[in-house]
Amino acid sequence: MMEKPCGSMNLLGITVMADVLFLESPVGVGFSYSNRSSDYVTGDKQTSEDSYTFLINWMERFSDYRNRKFYIAGESYAGHYVPQLAQLILSQKKIDRHLTESCYEYKKQADVPRDNIYSYDIYAPLCGSPQNTSLPISDYDPCTRDYVDSYLNTRKVQEALHVRGIPQEWGSCKYMNLS
């Protein structure tokens, strides 16, 4: 059996199907750096603007990639950066209604699996799940939200809080817009 020569092309590799560009942001994360100390004063908005500027300059320099499909993904706090970068990209070009509707449809499809995961402990079972047989890594109780909702909707609690028009349907906070 003959060995493959060093550096031969892997015909089954991911690069046959896709090109991947890794961008570390904001400045100062990982191996990213700047020669100006002012670049290290940043925030979500600045990070998306810096990423957008990088992408535009990169596409100008490597124009062969301009007409290829483009996807944005990230991990951890990129859950903030990625949507802001996508919004900035879309706001800088005219888009037709079909494209916008397609984006929302893909987002909706991506949200479905996420609803079945507790994002702060992906190994934690879901409340009422038949897969509640394994022990979570943390001490998180997947039914905590249900306990809070049940407690807040108790007549005595609402009376103690001087709620008008009892009974009211209350729930724990899920999504808060702090901007």
Buried (B, 14 or more C-beta within 10 A) or exposed (E): EEEEEEEEEEEEEEEEEEEEEEBEBBBEEEEBEEEEEEBEEBEBEBBBBBBBEBBEEEEEEEEEEEEEEEEBEBEEEBEEBBBBBBEBBEEEEEEEEEEEEEEEEEEEEEEEEEEEEBEEBEEBBBBEEEEBEEEBEEEBEBBEBBEBBEEBBEEEBBEEEEBEEEEEEBEEEEEEEEE
